Amino acid sequence: MATPLTLPTHALNRRNLMKGAAALAATAATATTASALETEAPLGQLGAPTMSTQPLPLGPLPGSVYPDSHLESANKSGKPTFGPPGFPAFAGTMAVERVATGMRWAEGPVYFPAGRYVLFSDIPNNRIMRFSEDDGHLSVYRQPSMNSNGNTIDREGRLITCEHSGRRVTRTELDGSITVIADKFNGKKLNSPNDAVVASDGSIWFTDPIYGIGGYYEGVKAEPEQEKHNVFRVDPKSGDIRVIADDFVEPNGIALSPDEKKLYVIDTGFTDGPDNPSHIRVFDLDVTAGKASNSKVFAEMPKPSITDGVRTDRDGRVWLSVGWGDPNENGVRGYSPQGELLGKIHIPETVANLCFGGQQRNRLYICGSTSLYAVYTSAQGSMKP
């Protein structure tokens, strides 16, 4: 039987009642005054942790044996094979591992070799997470993060971040302060910067689709001010910003080849309509002149799947995330520099993005929806971000 709620006698005396009435009057007056003023909405959802009574297990994925069948080599027969031949994802006695979980939508990983940690975005929860490679500890690096999406690192070891609700590209200085690199073009706000890469001359190349202003889940809903969904280049020293390409439906992931002669940009326009592209394009790149030309399709994705993130390795191979379609396609695809499919890494969740890390830069970190995955490979990520 529940115990009745009782109040002490002194709690009901006249003085306390008078105080309560005054407090209510003050509150009402404040509310009346505030309602007449313009209020500013919070910059994105401030986070509600993903709760589960049965959390996803960490460690090697269930059923893993060596060689891990989550790694599939492509071959000319058209039949999948599992094992080292032809696909540099295999490193011997290894398996795909889930190293962290508990996110709502993980995106934009970047590896910091000096600290041996990975930073990545949990966009709906408006935070940047940090996974420490040395002891497996997961922590919050920044919250709120302006609904950060893509992250990368510049040549001075500073974090470069694309922010949805901030509608800007920022740099976190070594002292922790934040510098705005780009937030406008032609006097109008950017749409919602998505992903970025830094060239050896310090220039930052980034994509600007409208995903982050489409609603209140991954940003703040707003009308786009840029007529086109552009790929930009910005000089962080002078602030000069220019359009590199303006013919994308939704430009998304972006990467450089290791020699910086190629620029790879994903188009996820298929999310806006079935006749739109789901592919990655490659440009001839002149970093010094700040120009990209001779665009062509590098690889098509099997619709309704899309690719979101891209990284390259030191031998020029291209690694792409895959998701949102056939669950059997969820994971990572590896391509030769010529666009030939070499193999797949199967992940049990939709994959958004990826990066190389580890002390030898041979560990591939994969953002898969609620979790961060990792797999040792026989490739090394390009030494460019």
N, C-alpha and C positions, 0 to 999 in steps of 0.2 A: 504494500500500500504506500502511495506517495506521501511524503511529509508535507503538510500544508505550509505555504510560504507565509512567514510572519515578519512584520517590520517592528523595530524597536519603537517605543512610545515617543521618544524624542524626535524621531524622524518625521512625525506628523505635526509638530508644533507650528504655531502661527508664523514664526520667523522663517522656518524652512519653506513653508508654503509661499511666503512673500518673495523669498529668493528665487524659488522656481518660477513664479509668475514673471518676475523681472527678467529672468534668463530667457523665457519664452518670448517676451516682448522684444528683447534685444535681438534675438535670432530672427524674428519676423521682420524687424527693421532692417537688419543686414541683408536678408533675402530680398526685401523690396528694393533696396539700393542696388544690390548686385544684378537684379533682373533688368535694371535699366542700363546696365553697362554691357559692352561687348565682351564676350568671354572667348577664351582660346581653348580649343579642344586639345586633349593630350596627343602628343605625337606618336600615335600608334598604341596598340594594345600593350599593356605593361606586364603581361605574362601570367599565365595560369599553368602550373606544372602539369605535365602529362602523368596522370595517376593510373596505376594498374595493380590489380591484385595478383597478377601473374606476370611480372616483368620479364622482358625478353632476356634469355641467357646470354652471358658474355662468353668469350672464348671461341674456339673453332666451331663453325656451323655444324649442326647435327648431321651425323652420317659421314663426316669427313674422314677419308682415308688417303694415304699417299699412293699415287698422285691424286690430288683432290679433283673430284668430278665436277666441282663448281667452275673449273677452268676447262674451256673447250677450245681445241685447235680447229681452225678451218682447213679444209683440204679440197682438192679439185674433184674428188668423188662426190662431194656434196653431203657426205655422211659425217656427223660429228665424231671426233676422236678426242680422247682424254689422255694427256701426257705431254711431255716436253716438246715434241717435234713441231717446229714452225711458229710457235707462239711464245714470245719472251716473258709472258706472265709467269711461267713455271720457273721456280728457283730450287727445286729439289724437295727436301723434307719440309714442306710448308703447307698451309691451308688458309682459306679465307676465314678471318676472325671478326667477330663483332667486339669492338674494344670499348664502346660507350653507347648508352641508350638513354631514353627519357626526353627526347626532343619532340616537337610537333612537326617541324619541317626543317631539316638540316641542309645547309647550302654553303657554298663559297669557302672551302677549306684552303688554308695556307700554312706552310711549315716554316718555323723559325729555328734554324739550325743552332743558333747561339744558345737557345734555351731548351732545345729538344722538345718543343711542344707544337701542337697544331691548334690554330684558331679557326673557328668556323661559326657561321651564323645559324641561329634558331629563329627564323624570321617572325613567325606569328607571336612568339614569346618575347620578341623585341630585345634580344640579347645576343652577345657574342660569347661562345663557349671556348674553354681552353682544355685540351687533352694533353697531359704530360706524358711523354713517351717513356720516360725512365721508370716511372712507378705506376702508370695507368690511372692517375688521379684526374677526375673530371671536375671542373669548377667554372663559375661564371667569371668571364673576363670583363664584360661591360654590360650594364643594363641601366637605363634603356640604351639601345644601340641605334636609334632612329630606324628601326626595322632594316638593319644592314642585310645586304645580300652578298655580292661577290667581294672577296678580299684577295689581296696579293701583297707582295713585299718589294720594296725598291732596293737599289744598290747600297743604300746606307742602312739597311735593316729596319726600315720604318714600315708600319702597317698602312696600306692603302685600302680604303673601304668605299663601296658603293652603298648609298643609303636611300631606301625607299621613301620614308616619311620626311627625311631631310631634303630629298630631291637634289642630292649633291654627291660629289666625290670628295673625300677627306683624307688627310694624312695625319696619323698619330705620331707626334714627335717623340724623340727618345726620352724627353722629360715628362711625357704623358699628355701634354697639351695637344689640341686638335687644330689643324690648319685646314681651311676650306680651299680645295684646289679648283673646283668648278661647281657652280650652281646655276649659271645662266648662260644663254647663248643668244646673241642679238637682243639683249635686254629682257628676255623672257625666261621663265624658269625652265630647267630641264624637266623631262617627264618623270622618269624614275631610274637613275643609273643602276645597271644590273651587274656587270662584270667588267674587270679591268686587267690590263697587263702593262708592265713597265719595260721600256726599251733601254738599251745600254747607255743612251744619251740622256736618260732621265725622263723622257717624254712618256706621258701616260695615255694609253689608248683604251677607250671604254665604250660600252654599248648603252643605248638609252631607249628601251621599249616603254610600254605603258603599264606593265603588270602591277607595279607598286602603287598606282593611283586608281586602280579599278575597284577598290572596296576598302573595308576597314580591317581586314584580317591580316594582310601583309604590309599595311601602310595606312595612309589616310586618303580617302576617296577625294578626287579632285579632277577638274577638267585639264586635259593636256594643253600646254601652251606652245609646244613645238609642233608644227604642222606635220613634220615627218619624223619617223623613228630612226634616228641617225646612229652612225658609228662616229665617234669624235676622237680627236687628238688634242691634248692640252699640254702646254709647256708650263710646268709647275713654277718656274722661276719668273717668267714674264706674265703668266696668266693667259697668254694667247691661246684661243680655242678655235678649232676649225672642224668642219665636217669632212670626214674621210669617205663615207658612203651614205647615201640617202635613199637607197632602193630596197631596203629590207622591210618585210612586213613586221616582224618582231625580232630585232637583233638580240642575241642572248650571249652565250659563252664566247670567249675570245682568247686567243693564244698566239704566240710567235713561234716560228721554227727556230731551232738552236742557232742558226747562222743569221737570223733576223732578216732573211730574204723573202720569207713568206708570212702572211697574216691569215689566220684562220678565224672565221666568224660564223657562229651558228644562227640559223633562222628558224625560230619556232612559230612561225606564222600559222601553222596548222591549228594552233589553239584558237585562232580567230575564225576559222572556216575550213571545210574539208578540201577545198581546192588550193589552199595556201601551202607553202613549202614546209617540209620537215627534213631539213638537210643542213650540211655544213659547207660553206664556201671557202675558197682559198684565193688570196690576192698575191700578186707580185708586190713586194714592199720595198720602198726606199725610205729608210728611217731618217736619214740626214735631210732629205727634202720634205719629209712628212707626208708622203703620198703612197696610196695603194691603188693598183691598177690591174687590168686583165683578170677580172673576177671570173671564176668558174666553179661549178659544183664539184666538191671534193668527194662527198659520199652522201647518198640518200639513206634515210632511215625507213624501216618498215612501218608504214602507217598502220594503226593509229599511234604507234610509239613516236616519241620525239627524243632528240638529244638536247641536253641543256648545258653541259660543261665539257671543256676540252683542255687537255694538256699534251705537251710533246715530250719525247725523251731525247737523249743526246745523239741518237742515231737518226733522228728525224721522224720516227714513228709518231702516229697521232692516236691518242687515247680519248674516247668519247663516252660520256654517260648515256644510258638509255632507260626510258621508263614511260609511264602513262598509257601503255598499250597492252600488248600481249604479255602476261606475267612471265612467260618463258623467255622474253627478251629483256626483262629487267636486269640491269647490271652495267657492264662496261664492254665496249668494243675496241679492239686494237687494229690499227690500219698501218700498212706500209706507207712510206712517203709518197708513193704513187697512187694511193687510194685503194689498195687491195686489202680485203678483210683478212686478218691473220687469226683472229680468235675472239672468244668472249669470256668474260668473267660473270658468272651468274650470282645474283644477289637476291635474297628473298623479299626485298622491298624495292619500290620505285627509287631509282638513283637520280640525283640532281647534279652532283658535281664531284670533282676529284682533284687530287694533287699528289705529287711525289714528295716523300720525306724520308726520314731516317738519316743516320750519320753518313751512309753511303748513297743516299738519295735513291735507294732501290725499293723503298716501301711505298706502295700505292695506298693512299688514304681515300676512302670513298664515302660520300655523304648519301645515305640511303634513308630518306624519309625521317624515321624516328631515331635512327642510329648512325654511328660512325663505324665503318668497317676498315680493315687493313689487310693487305696481302703483300708478302715479299715477292719481288719479281727478279728476273735476270736482266732487266733493263735499268738504266739510270735516268732519272728525270733530267730534262735539259737544265742547265745551270742558270737559265733565265727564269724569272718568276712566271 
